[in-house]
Each structure stands twice: as C-alpha cells, then as structure tokens.
Amino acid sequence: MKKSKFSEHQIFNILKEYESGKATKDICREHGTSAATFYQWKQKYGGMDAQHLKELKVLQEENARLKRIIRN
C-alpha cells in the first residue's frame, strides 16, 4: 500500500478546515488531493480530536509490531 504524503496531523488539520465551513472542492484544490481521498479521510478520521488521533497512532504501531512478531 502506498504511503500517504500527508501525515495524520496534516489530514486532521485539513478536516478542521472543512468543519469550519470551507468548501470541499476548494480544500482539495488547495492541497492537491482528489475528492475521493478527502471523503476517505473524512470517513476514517472524521469526528476525532487530537487525543483520539494519538491513541489511534499508538494502536496502529502496536498492531504493526504484533504482526511482525507473528510473521517471524
């Protein structure tokens, strides 16, 4: 899977722009993303705050570590 050029914090900030009332097409044009990517981000990260984002990152790292242990 291709790694995103945007970090979770950048995605979080982009979604905050949307929540503040900025149009989706303007956000996508400004950041160079497609509308489909934006809506995938919205589905995955929508409604999160900074604390939830940190918890998600920790869980993803732990999950990756456990998968490496199982594969070896």
Sequence and secondary structure as in RCSB ss.txt:
>XXXX:A:sequence
MKKSKFSEHQIFNILKEYESGKATKDICREHGTSAATFYQWKQKYGGMDAQHLKELKVLQEENARLKRIIRN
>XXXX:A:secstr
    SS HHHHHHHHHHHHTT  HHHHHHHHT  HHHHHHHHHHHTT  HHHHHHHHHHHHHHHHHHHHHH 
